[in-house]
Amino acid sequence: MSAGRLDGQVAIVTGGGRGLGRAMALGLAAAGARVIATAAREAAEVETIAAESLDGGIVPMIADVARDEDCARVVAMAHDRFGRLDILVNNAGRGMKYVSERFLTEPTRFWETDPDVWRMVIDTNVNGPFLMARAAVPGMIAAGYGRIVNITMNHATMRRRGFSPYGPSKAALESETIIWAQDLEGTGVTVNALSPGGATATGMIPDGFPQDGHAKLLNPTIVVPPLLWLASEASSGVTGGRLDASRWKGEGSEADAAAAAMDDAGWSAA
């Protein structure tokens, strides 16, 4: 199996109805994988991309990753419908728009954040990936193969003024990535983080974002080539790593592209 083809593989993409999730679900399906794309509330979004996929390659499903019973139900759907689960993409996330629509121009100090909003962001961005991985990993271990990809962001943004709880939530997700990779060592299941490498044209960008800034936003499809490599057997042996999609170069071999995109930036396991 090459990194470009995932025929026979089964994937789950959480938050698969828009932005990065939509791009990744469509990219995995185009590479031959069967994909379950989830959304917490907007059924129309995942139903739309399911209609766009060829040969029913994408199955839409409503599920909230903050609910352990929903996570178990999505994983059970993969096994019941397709008989396996090979790839889990933890993409579902809630951003700073829930704190304030003006977060880019008027930073909210952490003590001014509504505790309910803080809990909601942490529940989705930190607890959600844990609950999904917890449900998915036993079957992957039994199969001796699995790929978990956690979608993250720039480390600079994690330290940006006014960016809590979103920044801390992604820092926690990267810690989860490294620890889980060590816990799964020797099982055939790998865990890696993937960042688009900059501000991306997704639903997390507020409506008031400057028009001249939109031209600088990355296209969500930027994450698809490194995702397909991480999801494939070509990435065997790579775990606990972090890839920056903006550094992935299409020229040359996939191994060279992956090496250029690898960005541990001090987060590697000791």
C-alpha positions in Angstrom: 0.0 0.0 0.0 1.4 3.4 -1.0 0.8 6.5 1.0 -1.3 7.8 -1.9 -3.8 4.8 -1.7 -5.7 3.6 1.3 -7.9 1.0 -0.4 -9.7 -1.2 2.1 -8.9 1.1 5.1 -11.6 2.5 7.4 -11.3 5.9 9.0 -13.1 8.1 11.4 -12.8 11.9 11.1 -14.4 13.8 13.9 -15.6 17.3 13.1 -15.7 16.2 9.5 -18.4 18.5 8.1 -16.4 21.7 7.6 -12.9 23.2 7.3 -10.0 20.9 7.9 -12.3 18.0 8.8 -14.2 18.3 5.5 -10.9 18.4 3.5 -9.5 15.4 5.3 -12.6 13.3 5.0 -12.8 13.9 1.3 -9.1 13.3 0.9 -9.2 10.0 2.7 -12.2 8.9 0.7 -10.5 9.9 -2.6 -7.6 7.7 -1.6 -9.8 4.7 -1.3 -10.7 4.7 2.4 -14.2 4.3 3.8 -14.8 7.3 6.1 -17.2 8.0 8.9 -17.4 11.8 9.3 -19.0 13.0 12.5 -20.5 16.3 13.6 -21.8 17.2 17.0 -24.9 19.1 15.8 -24.9 20.1 12.1 -26.2 17.0 10.3 -26.5 18.9 7.0 -22.7 19.5 6.8 -21.7 15.9 7.0 -24.6 14.8 4.9 -23.4 17.2 2.2 -19.8 15.8 2.1 -21.2 12.3 2.1 -23.2 13.2 -1.1 -20.0 14.6 -2.6 -18.0 11.4 -2.1 -17.8 8.7 -4.7 -19.4 5.3 -4.2 -20.7 6.1 -0.7 -17.1 6.5 0.6 -18.2 8.8 3.4 -20.8 7.9 6.0 -22.3 10.9 8.0 -22.9 10.5 11.7 -24.0 12.8 14.5 -21.9 12.3 17.6 -20.5 14.6 20.2 -16.9 13.6 21.1 -17.4 15.0 24.6 -19.8 12.1 25.3 -18.2 8.8 25.9 -21.3 6.9 24.7 -21.2 8.8 21.4 -17.5 7.9 20.9 -18.2 4.3 21.6 -21.1 4.4 19.2 -19.0 5.8 16.3 -16.3 3.2 16.8 -19.0 0.4 16.9 -20.4 1.7 13.7 -17.0 1.3 12.0 -16.7 -2.3 13.1 -20.4 -3.2 12.5 -20.5 -1.6 9.0 -17.0 -2.2 7.7 -15.5 -4.9 10.0 -12.5 -2.8 11.1 -11.1 0.6 12.1 -7.7 1.6 10.9 -7.5 5.4 11.1 -8.8 7.9 13.7 -8.4 11.6 13.0 -9.2 13.6 16.1 -10.1 16.9 14.4 -13.3 18.1 16.2 -12.6 21.3 18.1 -14.0 24.4 19.5 -12.1 27.7 19.1 -11.9 31.2 20.5 -15.1 32.4 18.8 -16.9 30.8 21.7 -15.1 33.1 24.1 -15.5 36.2 22.0 -16.1 37.1 18.3 -13.5 39.8 18.8 -10.7 37.5 20.1 -8.3 38.6 17.3 -8.5 42.3 18.1 -9.6 42.4 21.7 -7.9 39.6 23.7 -10.0 38.2 26.5 -8.0 37.8 29.7 -8.3 34.3 31.2 -10.2 35.4 34.3 -12.8 37.1 32.1 -13.6 33.8 30.3 -17.0 32.2 31.2 -16.2 29.0 33.1 -18.9 27.1 31.1 -17.2 28.1 27.8 -13.8 27.1 29.2 -15.2 23.6 30.2 -16.9 23.3 26.8 -13.6 23.9 24.9 -11.6 21.6 27.1 -14.3 18.9 26.9 -14.2 18.9 23.1 -10.5 19.6 22.4 -8.9 17.6 25.2 -11.4 15.1 26.6 -12.9 14.4 23.1 -9.7 13.0 21.6 -9.1 10.9 24.7 -12.6 9.4 24.6 -12.4 8.7 20.9 -8.9 7.1 21.2 -10.0 5.1 24.3 -12.9 3.6 22.2 -10.8 3.0 19.1 -7.5 1.6 20.5 -8.6 -1.8 21.8 -9.7 -2.9 18.4 -6.6 -1.5 16.8 -4.3 -3.3 19.2 -6.2 -6.5 18.5 -5.6 -6.0 14.8 -2.0 -5.1 15.3 -2.4 -1.9 13.3 -3.8 1.6 13.7 -3.1 5.2 13.0 -4.3 8.0 15.3 -3.7 11.6 14.1 -4.4 14.5 16.4 -5.0 17.9 14.7 -3.1 20.6 16.4 -1.8 24.2 15.7 1.3 26.4 15.9 3.1 26.4 19.2 3.3 30.2 19.0 -0.5 30.3 19.0 -0.6 28.2 22.2 1.4 31.0 23.9 -0.5 33.9 22.4 -2.1 36.5 24.7 -5.8 36.0 25.1 -5.8 32.6 23.5 -7.0 30.5 26.5 -8.6 28.1 26.7 -7.9 27.2 23.1 -4.1 27.4 23.3 -3.9 25.3 26.5 -6.3 22.8 25.0 -4.0 22.2 22.0 -0.9 22.0 24.3 -2.7 19.3 26.2 -3.5 17.5 23.0 0.2 17.4 22.0 1.1 16.0 25.4 -1.6 13.4 24.9 0.0 12.6 21.6 3.4 11.9 23.0 2.2 10.0 26.0 -0.2 7.8 24.0 2.5 7.0 21.5 4.7 5.7 24.3 1.8 3.7 25.8 1.2 2.1 22.4 4.8 1.3 21.6 5.1 -2.1 20.0 1.4 -2.6 19.3 1.5 -1.5 15.6 -0.6 1.6 16.5 1.0 5.0 16.0 -0.1 8.4 17.3 1.1 11.7 15.7 0.1 15.3 15.7 -0.6 17.3 12.5 -0.8 21.1 12.2 -1.8 23.0 9.1 1.1 25.4 9.9 -0.7 28.7 10.2 -4.1 30.4 10.2 -6.4 28.4 8.0 -9.7 29.2 6.3 -12.1 27.4 8.6 -15.2 28.1 10.7 -12.9 29.2 13.6 -12.1 32.5 11.7 -14.6 35.2 12.8 -16.7 37.0 10.3 -14.9 40.3 11.2 -11.5 39.0 10.0 -9.9 41.6 7.8 -10.5 41.0 4.1 -6.8 41.5 3.2 -6.0 38.8 5.8 -8.2 36.2 4.0 -5.8 36.1 1.1 -3.1 34.9 3.6 -5.2 32.1 5.1 -4.1 28.5 4.3 -6.4 26.3 2.3 -7.7 23.4 4.5 -6.5 20.9 1.8 -2.9 21.7 2.8 -3.2 18.9 5.5 -4.3 16.2 3.1 -0.9 15.0 1.7 0.8 14.6 5.1 -2.4 13.1 6.5 -2.4 10.4 3.8 1.2 9.6 4.6 0.6 9.4 8.3 -2.5 7.2 7.7 -0.6 4.7 5.5 1.9 1.9 6.1 4.6 4.2 4.8 4.7 6.0 8.1 5.3 2.8 10.1 7.8 3.5 12.9 6.9 7.2 13.1 5.1 7.9 16.3 4.9 10.6 18.9 5.8 13.1 16.1 4.4 16.4 14.9 4.1 17.4 11.3 3.7 20.9 10.0 1.7 20.7 6.7 3.0 24.1 5.5 6.5 22.5 5.3 5.4 19.5 3.3 6.9 19.7 -0.2 5.4 17.9 -3.1 8.6 17.5 -5.0 10.8 14.4 -4.3 9.9 11.4 -2.3 7.2 11.2 0.4 10.0 10.3 2.9 11.8 13.5 2.1 8.5 15.5 2.3 7.8 14.0 5.7 11.3 14.7 7.0 10.9 18.3 6.0 7.5 18.6 7.6 8.5 16.9 10.9 8.5 19.6 13.6 9.1 18.2 17.1 10.0 21.6 18.4 10.9 20.4 21.9 7.8 18.2 22.4 9.5 14.8 21.7 9.4 12.2 24.4 12.4 12.3 26.7 
